[in-house]
Amino acid sequence: MRIPLIGKVAIIWVSLYLALKFLVSPSLPSSVIFMYMSLITVCILLFVSVFPEDAEAFFGPIKRFIAGDQTDSAVRKLGRVAMFAIIPLFFGHRSYQANMPSYEPPLEQRIVHPAPPTEFTGMYNPYREDHEHFAENVKRGGEVFYRNCVFCHGDKLDGTGIFAEGFNLRPANFQENGVINMLQESYLFWRISK
């Protein structure tokens, strides 16, 4: 038995869809699959429209099914009514699902200052009481800052370093009053060391 043109087109279309959906690695997003399938559909319609015989073989059964006539059987009439009911319902449901509000709770907000791990709790700055080496400690701290921190916190400690724009939560502006005062010293040790 010879497969009609409309059957061949359906087999090719479904095969290409399944290949894009399951055989392409890494898997494609549904929007890309939709775009490819739209192009494939246009190409297939152009291909079957080139010759009048092929166009009649492809579009003829579709026209006859949609238009119908008095000699149609009850099954064919019922199929036509079902198609005219199912297609609008399907697209209406898809539109509703795409635009339906989400009732899921929002994602948990990022904690700006999480608590440090327990091994850092209770730590204090041992260099604060070392008054005779204060200038040397400040110089070494400045070297550490310029090696590791200046890119985000900036030369003026104002949170405007060259990488600051890349963060969703901006780096701390140490020029503002209270920024360092409101943080536990153990938290600062943890964030700086890790």
HELIX and SHEET records of a PDB file:
HELIX    1   1 LEU A    5  LEU A   18  1                                  14    
HELIX    2   2 ALA A   19  LEU A   23  3                                   5    
HELIX    3   3 SER A   30  SER A   49  1                                  20    
HELIX    4   4 PRO A   52  ALA A   67  1                                  16    
HELIX    5   5 ALA A   74  ASN A   99  1                                  26    
HELIX    6   6 THR A  118  PHE A  120  5                                   3    
HELIX    7   7 HIS A  131  HIS A  133  5                                   3    
HELIX    8   8 PHE A  134  VAL A  144  1                                  11    
HELIX    9   9 PHE A  145  CYS A  149  3                                   5    
HELIX   10  10 VAL A  150  HIS A  153  1                                   4    
HELIX   11  11 ALA A  164  GLY A  166  5                                   3    
HELIX   12  12 GLU A  185  SER A  193  1                                   9    
END                                                                             
